Amino acid sequence: MDNSKSRIAAKIREAREWKEITQVGMAKTLGIARQTYLDLESGKAEPRISTLVEIAQLTGRPLTWFVFDDEEKVMGDEHSEIQELLNLFGQVPSQVRSQLIKHNKEFISCWLDYITALKRR
């Protein structure tokens, strides 16, 4: 089994156990057969990107955590916060998500204008 495949498999299992979800529960939530899920955890099968994204959302782990070797290298505080926001946005209905994005863009724009004006003084 290739190293990245076994690493991803181990991290899928670790994330599930950390969240205290059973293998059967995870398979049901993902809408896949129990054996298919077992194959993901054992490394016999590679997850689709969409499945890995869903596992990340279910377990609260950043997607990059499953893929990269060095967690600290990939996940600075800033990256973790961004991933957390992405995971939260993924749980919000699309119409509400669009409004949240619009309002946050407006807020950030106003804040940047304010900071720029302060620097000019």
N, CA, C and O atoms as CSV, one atom per row, in Angstrom:
chain,resi,resn,atom,element,x,y,z
A,1,MET,N,N,0.852,-1.182,0.000
A,1,MET,CA,C,0.000,0.000,0.000
A,1,MET,C,C,0.890,1.236,0.000
A,1,MET,O,O,1.841,1.333,0.776
A,2,ASP,N,N,0.574,2.164,-0.867
A,2,ASP,CA,C,1.397,3.377,-0.999
A,2,ASP,C,C,1.264,4.237,0.255
A,2,ASP,O,O,0.223,4.249,0.911
A,3,ASN,N,N,2.340,4.954,0.571
A,3,ASN,CA,C,2.439,5.707,1.823
A,3,ASN,C,C,1.318,6.725,1.994
A,3,ASN,O,O,0.729,6.812,3.072
A,4,SER,N,N,1.010,7.502,0.943
A,4,SER,CA,C,-0.040,8.514,1.086
A,4,SER,C,C,-1.404,7.858,1.279
A,4,SER,O,O,-2.247,8.375,2.013
A,5,LYS,N,N,-1.618,6.727,0.625
A,5,LYS,CA,C,-2.883,6.001,0.758
A,5,LYS,C,C,-3.055,5.491,2.197
A,5,LYS,O,O,-4.134,5.610,2.777
A,6,SER,N,N,-1.990,4.927,2.761
A,6,SER,CA,C,-2.078,4.425,4.134
A,6,SER,C,C,-2.195,5.563,5.145
A,6,SER,O,O,-2.863,5.421,6.170
A,7,ARG,N,N,-1.536,6.707,4.852
A,7,ARG,CA,C,-1.631,7.869,5.750
A,7,ARG,C,C,-3.058,8.404,5.779
A,7,ARG,O,O,-3.607,8.684,6.845
A,8,ILE,N,N,-3.653,8.544,4.592
A,8,ILE,CA,C,-5.034,9.041,4.524
A,8,ILE,C,C,-5.970,8.077,5.243
A,8,ILE,O,O,-6.851,8.504,5.988
A,9,ALA,N,N,-5.781,6.785,5.022
A,9,ALA,CA,C,-6.620,5.778,5.679
A,9,ALA,C,C,-6.514,5.891,7.200
A,9,ALA,O,O,-7.524,5.862,7.904
A,10,ALA,N,N,-5.291,6.017,7.696
A,10,ALA,CA,C,-5.079,6.132,9.147
A,10,ALA,C,C,-5.714,7.400,9.705
A,10,ALA,O,O,-6.261,7.396,10.808
A,11,LYS,N,N,-5.638,8.477,8.940
A,11,LYS,CA,C,-6.217,9.735,9.415
A,11,LYS,C,C,-7.744,9.703,9.377
A,11,LYS,O,O,-8.397,10.311,10.226
A,12,ILE,N,N,-8.312,9.002,8.406
A,12,ILE,CA,C,-9.771,8.843,8.372
A,12,ILE,C,C,-10.220,8.128,9.645
A,12,ILE,O,O,-11.176,8.541,10.302
A,13,ARG,N,N,-9.514,7.054,9.977
A,13,ARG,CA,C,-9.854,6.295,11.184
A,13,ARG,C,C,-9.653,7.159,12.442
A,13,ARG,O,O,-10.512,7.186,13.323
A,14,GLU,N,N,-8.534,7.849,12.516
A,14,GLU,CA,C,-8.233,8.690,13.686
A,14,GLU,C,C,-9.297,9.770,13.871
A,14,GLU,O,O,-9.737,10.022,14.993
A,15,ALA,N,N,-9.708,10.403,12.784
A,15,ALA,CA,C,-10.720,11.462,12.860
A,15,ALA,C,C,-12.060,10.899,13.326
A,15,ALA,O,O,-12.747,11.515,14.142
A,16,ARG,N,N,-12.430,9.732,12.808
A,16,ARG,CA,C,-13.693,9.107,13.208
A,16,ARG,C,C,-13.670,8.763,14.689
A,16,ARG,O,O,-14.629,9.034,15.413
A,17,GLU,N,N,-12.571,8.164,15.136
A,17,GLU,CA,C,-12.464,7.784,16.548
A,17,GLU,C,C,-12.441,9.014,17.457
A,17,GLU,O,O,-13.022,9.005,18.542
A,18,TRP,N,N,-11.763,10.074,17.002
A,18,TRP,CA,C,-11.705,11.320,17.777
A,18,TRP,C,C,-13.106,11.895,17.969
A,18,TRP,O,O,-13.422,12.456,19.018
A,19,LYS,N,N,-13.934,11.747,16.943
A,19,LYS,CA,C,-15.299,12.273,17.000
A,19,LYS,C,C,-16.258,11.263,17.648
A,19,LYS,O,O,-17.438,11.554,17.842
A,20,GLU,N,N,-15.735,10.077,17.978
A,20,GLU,CA,C,-16.507,9.002,18.625
A,20,GLU,C,C,-17.704,8.568,17.788
A,20,GLU,O,O,-18.820,8.432,18.288
A,21,ILE,N,N,-17.442,8.354,16.501
A,21,ILE,CA,C,-18.456,7.853,15.579
A,21,ILE,C,C,-18.079,6.420,15.237
A,21,ILE,O,O,-16.906,6.123,15.011
A,22,THR,N,N,-19.057,5.537,15.200
A,22,THR,CA,C,-18.771,4.155,14.824
A,22,THR,C,C,-18.545,4.064,13.317
A,22,THR,O,O,-18.913,4.966,12.565
A,23,GLN,N,N,-17.941,2.970,12.897
A,23,GLN,CA,C,-17.737,2.753,11.467
A,23,GLN,C,C,-19.081,2.651,10.750
A,23,GLN,O,O,-19.252,3.194,9.658
A,24,VAL,N,N,-20.024,1.957,11.363
A,24,VAL,CA,C,-21.363,1.815,10.773
A,24,VAL,C,C,-22.035,3.184,10.688
A,24,VAL,O,O,-22.645,3.518,9.672
A,25,GLY,N,N,-21.924,3.976,11.758
A,25,GLY,CA,C,-22.512,5.311,11.768
A,25,GLY,C,C,-21.907,6.207,10.694
A,25,GLY,O,O,-22.620,6.964,10.035
A,26,MET,N,N,-20.616,6.120,10.525
A,26,MET,CA,C,-19.939,6.924,9.508
A,26,MET,C,C,-20.395,6.492,8.114
A,26,MET,O,O,-20.687,7.338,7.269
A,27,ALA,N,N,-20.457,5.201,7.874
A,27,ALA,CA,C,-20.889,4.694,6.565
A,27,ALA,C,C,-22.317,5.162,6.257
A,27,ALA,O,O,-22.602,5.604,5.144
A,28,LYS,N,N,-23.191,5.064,7.229
A,28,LYS,CA,C,-24.579,5.502,7.026
A,28,LYS,C,C,-24.648,6.992,6.728
A,28,LYS,O,O,-25.349,7.416,5.810
A,29,THR,N,N,-23.920,7.782,7.505
A,29,THR,CA,C,-23.929,9.234,7.314
A,29,THR,C,C,-23.389,9.611,5.935
A,29,THR,O,O,-23.885,10.539,5.296
A,30,LEU,N,N,-22.374,8.887,5.490
A,30,LEU,CA,C,-21.778,9.156,4.183
A,30,LEU,C,C,-22.602,8.578,3.033
A,30,LEU,O,O,-22.394,8.919,1.868
A,31,GLY,N,N,-23.541,7.697,3.382
A,31,GLY,CA,C,-24.370,7.080,2.340
A,31,GLY,C,C,-23.621,6.042,1.525
A,31,GLY,O,O,-23.874,5.868,0.333
A,32,ILE,N,N,-22.685,5.348,2.190
A,32,ILE,CA,C,-21.935,4.296,1.502
A,32,ILE,C,C,-22.070,2.997,2.291
A,32,ILE,O,O,-22.453,3.008,3.461
A,33,ALA,N,N,-21.756,1.889,1.647
A,33,ALA,CA,C,-21.829,0.591,2.314
A,33,ALA,C,C,-20.777,0.517,3.420
A,33,ALA,O,O,-19.719,1.141,3.336
A,34,ARG,N,N,-21.088,-0.250,4.443
A,34,ARG,CA,C,-20.165,-0.411,5.571
A,34,ARG,C,C,-18.820,-0.931,5.079
A,34,ARG,O,O,-17.773,-0.437,5.499
A,35,GLN,N,N,-18.838,-1.923,4.192
A,35,GLN,CA,C,-17.591,-2.499,3.681
A,35,GLN,C,C,-16.775,-1.464,2.911
A,35,GLN,O,O,-15.547,-1.449,2.990
A,36,THR,N,N,-17.459,-0.604,2.171
A,36,THR,CA,C,-16.756,0.465,1.443
A,36,THR,C,C,-16.045,1.375,2.426
A,36,THR,O,O,-14.901,1.772,2.205
A,37,TYR,N,N,-16.731,1.703,3.515
A,37,TYR,CA,C,-16.103,2.555,4.528
A,37,TYR,C,C,-14.921,1.828,5.175
A,37,TYR,O,O,-13.870,2.432,5.395
A,38,LEU,N,N,-15.084,0.544,5.479
A,38,LEU,CA,C,-13.978,-0.225,6.063
A,38,LEU,C,C,-12.771,-0.240,5.123
A,38,LEU,O,O,-11.626,-0.175,5.569
A,39,ASP,N,N,-13.040,-0.326,3.818
A,39,ASP,CA,C,-11.959,-0.296,2.831
A,39,ASP,C,C,-11.242,1.053,2.830
A,39,ASP,O,O,-10.036,1.111,2.588
A,40,LEU,N,N,-11.970,2.134,3.098
A,40,LEU,CA,C,-11.336,3.459,3.183
A,40,LEU,C,C,-10.395,3.517,4.382
A,40,LEU,O,O,-9.280,4.028,4.277
A,41,GLU,N,N,-10.846,2.994,5.518
A,41,GLU,CA,C,-10.026,3.032,6.732
A,41,GLU,C,C,-8.844,2.080,6.674
A,41,GLU,O,O,-7.818,2.318,7.312
A,42,SER,N,N,-8.983,1.008,5.916
A,42,SER,CA,C,-7.882,0.047,5.836
A,42,SER,C,C,-6.901,0.399,4.725
A,42,SER,O,O,-5.808,-0.163,4.655
A,43,GLY,N,N,-7.292,1.329,3.856
A,43,GLY,CA,C,-6.422,1.703,2.750
A,43,GLY,C,C,-6.599,0.851,1.517
A,43,GLY,O,O,-5.858,1.004,0.546
A,44,LYS,N,N,-7.576,-0.052,1.538
A,44,LYS,CA,C,-7.840,-0.880,0.361
A,44,LYS,C,C,-8.464,-0.066,-0.764
A,44,LYS,O,O,-8.338,-0.408,-1.940
A,45,ALA,N,N,-9.133,1.008,-0.388
A,45,ALA,CA,C,-9.752,1.904,-1.373
A,45,ALA,C,C,-9.376,3.343,-1.032
A,45,ALA,O,O,-9.194,3.689,0.136
A,46,GLU,N,N,-9.263,4.169,-2.059
A,46,GLU,CA,C,-8.994,5.588,-1.848
A,46,GLU,C,C,-10.317,6.343,-1.886
A,46,GLU,O,O,-11.166,6.065,-2.733
A,47,PRO,N,N,-10.497,7.299,-0.971
A,47,PRO,CA,C,-11.759,8.043,-0.975
A,47,PRO,C,C,-11.830,9.023,-2.138
A,47,PRO,O,O,-10.815,9.557,-2.587
A,48,ARG,N,N,-13.042,9.246,-2.613
A,48,ARG,CA,C,-13.258,10.332,-3.563
A,48,ARG,C,C,-13.034,11.639,-2.807
A,48,ARG,O,O,-13.149,11.692,-1.583
A,49,ILE,N,N,-12.716,12.677,-3.549
A,49,ILE,CA,C,-12.523,13.987,-2.912
A,49,ILE,C,C,-13.790,14.396,-2.178
A,49,ILE,O,O,-13.724,14.885,-1.050
A,50,SER,N,N,-14.947,14.199,-2.809
A,50,SER,CA,C,-16.214,14.597,-2.176
A,50,SER,C,C,-16.440,13.839,-0.870
A,50,SER,O,O,-16.975,14.398,0.088
A,51,THR,N,N,-16.039,12.576,-0.827
A,51,THR,CA,C,-16.182,11.789,0.398
A,51,THR,C,C,-15.227,12.302,1.468
A,51,THR,O,O,-15.597,12.405,2.638
A,52,LEU,N,N,-14.011,12.619,1.075
A,52,LEU,CA,C,-13.032,13.133,2.033
A,52,LEU,C,C,-13.465,14.494,2.584
A,52,LEU,O,O,-13.273,14.777,3.766
A,53,VAL,N,N,-14.044,15.326,1.734
A,53,VAL,CA,C,-14.571,16.623,2.182
A,53,VAL,C,C,-15.680,16.398,3.207
A,53,VAL,O,O,-15.735,17.072,4.236
A,54,GLU,N,N,-16.555,15.448,2.917
A,54,GLU,CA,C,-17.658,15.159,3.837
A,54,GLU,C,C,-17.134,14.608,5.169
A,54,GLU,O,O,-17.637,14.973,6.232
A,55,ILE,N,N,-16.137,13.742,5.112
A,55,ILE,CA,C,-15.533,13.218,6.343
A,55,ILE,C,C,-14.906,14.362,7.144
A,55,ILE,O,O,-15.033,14.411,8.367
A,56,ALA,N,N,-14.236,15.270,6.457
A,56,ALA,CA,C,-13.634,16.430,7.133
A,56,ALA,C,C,-14.709,17.248,7.840
A,56,ALA,O,O,-14.528,17.663,8.985
A,57,GLN,N,N,-15.820,17.477,7.162
A,57,GLN,CA,C,-16.898,18.260,7.759
A,57,GLN,C,C,-17.519,17.531,8.944
A,57,GLN,O,O,-17.802,18.148,9.971
A,58,LEU,N,N,-17.735,16.224,8.812
A,58,LEU,CA,C,-18.349,15.442,9.885
A,58,LEU,C,C,-17.469,15.373,11.132
A,58,LEU,O,O,-17.968,15.348,12.258
A,59,THR,N,N,-16.166,15.342,10.917
A,59,THR,CA,C,-15.242,15.173,12.045
A,59,THR,C,C,-14.657,16.488,12.550
A,59,THR,O,O,-14.009,16.522,13.596
A,60,GLY,N,N,-14.888,17.569,11.806
A,60,GLY,CA,C,-14.353,18.856,12.212
A,60,GLY,C,C,-12.858,19.004,11.961
A,60,GLY,O,O,-12.224,19.915,12.493
A,61,ARG,N,N,-12.299,18.120,11.161
A,61,ARG,CA,C,-10.883,18.198,10.813
A,61,ARG,C,C,-10.726,18.941,9.496
A,61,ARG,O,O,-11.549,18.771,8.596
A,62,PRO,N,N,-9.695,19.755,9.362
A,62,PRO,CA,C,-9.453,20.415,8.077
A,62,PRO,C,C,-9.120,19.382,7.004
A,62,PRO,O,O,-8.461,18.382,7.289
A,63,LEU,N,N,-9.559,19.614,5.801
A,63,LEU,CA,C,-9.303,18.701,4.692
A,63,LEU,C,C,-7.805,18.443,4.528
A,63,LEU,O,O,-7.395,17.309,4.281
A,64,THR,N,N,-7.003,19.473,4.663
A,64,THR,CA,C,-5.556,19.329,4.488
A,64,THR,C,C,-4.936,18.387,5.515
A,64,THR,O,O,-3.898,17.779,5.255
A,65,TRP,N,N,-5.560,18.266,6.660
A,65,TRP,CA,C,-5.051,17.386,7.719
A,65,TRP,C,C,-4.989,15.942,7.237
A,65,TRP,O,O,-4.096,15.192,7.630
A,66,PHE,N,N,-5.932,15.553,6.389
A,66,PHE,CA,C,-5.971,14.182,5.888
A,66,PHE,C,C,-4.887,13.914,4.842
A,66,PHE,O,O,-4.444,12.777,4.678
A,67,VAL,N,N,-4.470,14.948,4.151
A,67,VAL,CA,C,-3.634,14.779,2.968
A,67,VAL,C,C,-2.140,14.958,3.224
A,67,VAL,O,O,-1.326,14.246,2.636
A,68,PHE,N,N,-1.773,15.892,4.088
A,68,PHE,CA,C,-0.365,16.235,4.249
A,68,PHE,C,C,0.259,15.559,5.460
A,68,PHE,O,O,-0.410,15.268,6.452
A,69,ASP,N,N,1.576,15.316,5.348
A,69,ASP,CA,C,2.347,14.681,6.425
A,69,ASP,C,C,2.463,15.542,7.665
A,69,ASP,O,O,2.088,15.130,8.763
A,70,ASP,N,N,2.980,16.731,7.479
A,70,ASP,CA,C,3.350,17.591,8.590
A,70,ASP,C,C,2.212,18.545,8.922
A,70,ASP,O,O,2.060,19.593,8.294
A,71,GLU,N,N,1.428,18.174,9.901
A,71,GLU,CA,C,0.261,18.975,10.288
A,71,GLU,C,C,0.642,20.410,10.615
A,71,GLU,O,O,-0.047,21.341,10.196
A,72,GLU,N,N,1.718,20.603,11.352
A,72,GLU,CA,C,2.106,21.956,11.739
A,72,GLU,C,C,2.546,22.773,10.537
A,72,GLU,O,O,2.279,23.973,10.468
A,73,LYS,N,N,3.222,22.127,9.585
A,73,LYS,CA,C,3.681,22.831,8.394
A,73,LYS,C,C,2.489,23.360,7.587
A,73,LYS,O,O,2.535,24.470,7.058
A,74,VAL,N,N,1.446,22.576,7.501
A,74,VAL,CA,C,0.288,22.921,6.686
A,74,VAL,C,C,-0.718,23.770,7.440
A,74,VAL,O,O,-1.369,24.631,6.849
A,75,MET,N,N,-0.851,23.538,8.727
A,75,MET,CA,C,-1.931,24.157,9.482
A,75,MET,C,C,-1.430,25.175,10.487
A,75,MET,O,O,-1.240,24.847,11.658
A,76,GLY,N,N,-1.219,26.365,10.063
A,76,GLY,CA,C,-0.973,27.434,11.010
A,76,GLY,C,C,-2.314,27.839,11.596
A,76,GLY,O,O,-3.356,27.369,11.138
A,77,ASP,N,N,-2.304,28.684,12.576
A,77,ASP,CA,C,-3.551,29.137,13.184
A,77,ASP,C,C,-4.482,29.756,12.146
A,77,ASP,O,O,-5.688,29.511,12.151
A,78,GLU,N,N,-3.914,30.549,11.273
A,78,GLU,CA,C,-4.710,31.227,10.258
A,78,GLU,C,C,-5.397,30.230,9.340
A,78,GLU,O,O,-6.581,30.368,9.034
A,79,HIS,N,N,-4.654,29.233,8.906
A,79,HIS,CA,C,-5.216,28.229,8.005
A,79,HIS,C,C,-6.339,27.451,8.695
A,79,HIS,O,O,-7.368,27.167,8.082
A,80,SER,N,N,-6.142,27.112,9.951
A,80,SER,CA,C,-7.158,26.376,10.707
A,80,SER,C,C,-8.448,27.186,10.824
A,80,SER,O,O,-9.546,26.647,10.687
A,81,GLU,N,N,-8.301,28.487,11.079
A,81,GLU,CA,C,-9.487,29.341,11.197
A,81,GLU,C,C,-10.228,29.424,9.867
A,81,GLU,O,O,-11.457,29.382,9.836
A,82,ILE,N,N,-9.491,29.541,8.778
A,82,ILE,CA,C,-10.116,29.602,7.460
A,82,ILE,C,C,-10.838,28.294,7.164
A,82,ILE,O,O,-11.966,28.305,6.673
A,83,GLN,N,N,-10.199,27.174,7.458
A,83,GLN,CA,C,-10.820,25.875,7.214
A,83,GLN,C,C,-12.069,25.707,8.072
A,83,GLN,O,O,-13.071,25.154,7.618
A,84,GLU,N,N,-12.007,26.181,9.307
A,84,GLU,CA,C,-13.165,26.108,10.197
A,84,GLU,C,C,-14.337,26.896,9.608
A,84,GLU,O,O,-15.476,26.432,9.624
A,85,LEU,N,N,-14.046,28.090,9.090
A,85,LEU,CA,C,-15.097,28.890,8.449
A,85,LEU,C,C,-15.677,28.174,7.234
A,85,LEU,O,O,-16.891,28.170,7.033
A,86,LEU,N,N,-14.815,27.573,6.428
A,86,LEU,CA,C,-15.286,26.838,5.255
A,86,LEU,C,C,-16.185,25.672,5.664
A,86,LEU,O,O,-17.219,25.428,5.042
A,87,ASN,N,N,-15.787,24.961,6.702
A,87,ASN,CA,C,-16.611,23.852,7.187
A,87,ASN,C,C,-17.972,24.350,7.677
A,87,ASN,O,O,-18.998,23.726,7.409
A,88,LEU,N,N,-17.976,25.479,8.399
A,88,LEU,CA,C,-19.233,26.047,8.885
A,88,LEU,C,C,-20.107,26.520,7.723
A,88,LEU,O,O,-21.312,26.269,7.704
A,89,PHE,N,N,-19.492,27.205,6.756
A,89,PHE,CA,C,-20.244,27.674,5.591
A,89,PHE,C,C,-20.865,26.496,4.844
A,89,PHE,O,O,-21.967,26.611,4.307
A,90,GLY,N,N,-20.174,25.383,4.807
A,90,GLY,CA,C,-20.688,24.201,4.128
A,90,GLY,C,C,-21.947,23.642,4.768
A,90,GLY,O,O,-22.696,22.907,4.125
A,91,GLN,N,N,-22.184,23.980,6.012
A,91,GLN,CA,C,-23.356,23.482,6.737
A,91,GLN,C,C,-24.560,24.413,6.640
A,91,GLN,O,O,-25.661,24.054,7.057
A,92,VAL,N,N,-24.351,25.608,6.088
A,92,VAL,CA,C,-25.405,26.622,6.006
A,92,VAL,C,C,-26.127,26.489,4.664
A,92,VAL,O,O,-25.481,26.274,3.638
A,93,PRO,N,N,-27.466,26.614,4.656
A,93,PRO,CA,C,-28.199,26.574,3.378
A,93,PRO,C,C,-27.673,27.636,2.410
A,93,PRO,O,O,-27.277,28.721,2.835
A,94,SER,N,N,-27.669,27.326,1.117
A,94,SER,CA,C,-27.019,28.185,0.113
A,94,SER,C,C,-27.547,29.614,0.098
A,94,SER,O,O,-26.760,30.546,-0.070
A,95,GLN,N,N,-28.861,29.821,0.269
A,95,GLN,CA,C,-29.386,31.188,0.261
A,95,GLN,C,C,-28.858,31.994,1.444
A,95,GLN,O,O,-28.503,33.163,1.295
A,96,VAL,N,N,-28.808,31.378,2.599
A,96,VAL,CA,C,-28.291,32.044,3.790
A,96,VAL,C,C,-26.793,32.270,3.630
A,96,VAL,O,O,-26.276,33.324,3.999
A,97,ARG,N,N,-26.095,31.273,3.078
A,97,ARG,CA,C,-24.646,31.382,2.853
A,97,ARG,C,C,-24.339,32.581,1.960
A,97,ARG,O,O,-23.408,33.337,2.240
A,98,SER,N,N,-25.108,32.762,0.894
A,98,SER,CA,C,-24.890,33.900,-0.014
A,98,SER,C,C,-25.035,35.228,0.726
A,98,SER,O,O,-24.241,36.145,0.520
A,99,GLN,N,N,-26.033,35.328,1.573
A,99,GLN,CA,C,-26.247,36.549,2.347
A,99,GLN,C,C,-25.105,36.778,3.338
A,99,GLN,O,O,-24.623,37.900,3.494
A,100,LEU,N,N,-24.677,35.703,4.006
A,100,LEU,CA,C,-23.567,35.833,4.952
A,100,LEU,C,C,-22.300,36.306,4.247
A,100,LEU,O,O,-21.586,37.168,4.759
A,101,ILE,N,N,-22.030,35.756,3.102
A,101,ILE,CA,C,-20.837,36.150,2.344
A,101,ILE,C,C,-20.948,37.614,1.930
A,101,ILE,O,O,-19.988,38.372,2.064
A,102,LYS,N,N,-22.110,38.011,1.431
A,102,LYS,CA,C,-22.313,39.396,1.006
A,102,LYS,C,C,-22.085,40.368,2.164
A,102,LYS,O,O,-21.361,41.354,2.023
A,103,HIS,N,N,-22.706,40.084,3.304
A,103,HIS,CA,C,-22.582,40.979,4.459
A,103,HIS,C,C,-21.148,41.015,4.998
A,103,HIS,O,O,-20.661,42.069,5.407
A,104,ASN,N,N,-20.489,39.880,4.995
A,104,ASN,CA,C,-19.110,39.851,5.485
A,104,ASN,C,C,-18.164,40.591,4.548
A,104,ASN,O,O,-17.229,41.249,5.003
A,105,LYS,N,N,-18.400,40.489,3.253
A,105,LYS,CA,C,-17.580,41.250,2.306
A,105,LYS,C,C,-17.755,42.746,2.548
A,105,LYS,O,O,-16.783,43.501,2.542
A,106,GLU,N,N,-18.994,43.169,2.760
A,106,GLU,CA,C,-19.269,44.580,3.037
A,106,GLU,C,C,-18.579,45.022,4.329
A,106,GLU,O,O,-17.969,46.089,4.388
A,107,PHE,N,N,-18.685,44.195,5.346
A,107,PHE,CA,C,-18.063,44.518,6.635
A,107,PHE,C,C,-16.546,44.642,6.489
A,107,PHE,O,O,-15.944,45.601,6.973
A,108,ILE,N,N,-15.941,43.674,5.826
A,108,ILE,CA,C,-14.478,43.702,5.647
A,108,ILE,C,C,-14.049,44.911,4.834
A,108,ILE,O,O,-13.041,45.547,5.142
A,109,SER,N,N,-14.804,45.224,3.808
A,109,SER,CA,C,-14.495,46.390,2.979
A,109,SER,C,C,-14.540,47.678,3.812
A,109,SER,O,O,-13.646,48.519,3.715
A,110,CYS,N,N,-15.578,47.821,4.621
A,110,CYS,CA,C,-15.693,49.002,5.494
A,110,CYS,C,C,-14.544,49.050,6.488
A,110,CYS,O,O,-13.977,50.114,6.732
A,111,TRP,N,N,-14.204,47.920,7.055
A,111,TRP,CA,C,-13.115,47.866,8.024
A,111,TRP,C,C,-11.798,48.269,7.370
A,111,TRP,O,O,-11.031,49.044,7.942
A,112,LEU,N,N,-11.530,47.741,6.164
A,112,LEU,CA,C,-10.289,48.101,5.457
A,112,LEU,C,C,-10.252,49.590,5.126
A,112,LEU,O,O,-9.201,50.221,5.234
A,113,ASP,N,N,-11.400,50.161,4.718
A,113,ASP,CA,C,-11.468,51.600,4.457
A,113,ASP,C,C,-11.150,52.390,5.727
A,113,ASP,O,O,-10.427,53.385,5.681
A,114,TYR,N,N,-11.682,51.951,6.835
A,114,TYR,CA,C,-11.450,52.605,8.121
A,114,TYR,C,C,-9.960,52.565,8.492
A,114,TYR,O,O,-9.386,53.578,8.891
A,115,ILE,N,N,-9.348,51.392,8.357
A,115,ILE,CA,C,-7.922,51.240,8.681
A,115,ILE,C,C,-7.070,52.123,7.764
A,115,ILE,O,O,-6.115,52.757,8.214
A,116,THR,N,N,-7.418,52.159,6.497
A,116,THR,CA,C,-6.687,53.002,5.537
A,116,THR,C,C,-6.794,54.466,5.924
A,116,THR,O,O,-5.806,55.197,5.870
A,117,ALA,N,N,-7.995,54.903,6.317
A,117,ALA,CA,C,-8.195,56.295,6.729
A,117,ALA,C,C,-7.389,56.619,7.981
A,117,ALA,O,O,-6.840,57.716,8.090
A,118,LEU,N,N,-7.309,55.691,8.921
A,118,LEU,CA,C,-6.521,55.913,10.139
A,118,LEU,C,C,-5.034,56.064,9.822
A,118,LEU,O,O,-4.346,56.879,10.436
A,119,LYS,N,N,-4.547,55.293,8.879
A,119,LYS,CA,C,-3.123,55.347,8.520
A,119,LYS,C,C,-2.761,56.673,7.859
A,119,LYS,O,O,-1.618,57.122,7.949
A,120,ARG,N,N,-3.722,57.293,7.203
A,120,ARG,CA,C,-3.465,58.558,6.515
A,120,ARG,C,C,-3.332,59.721,7.490
A,120,ARG,O,O,-2.752,60.750,7.145
A,121,ARG,N,N,-3.845,59.576,8.671
A,121,ARG,CA,C,-3.825,60.667,9.653
A,121,ARG,C,C,-2.459,60.917,10.180
A,121,ARG,O,O,-2.272,61.802,11.015
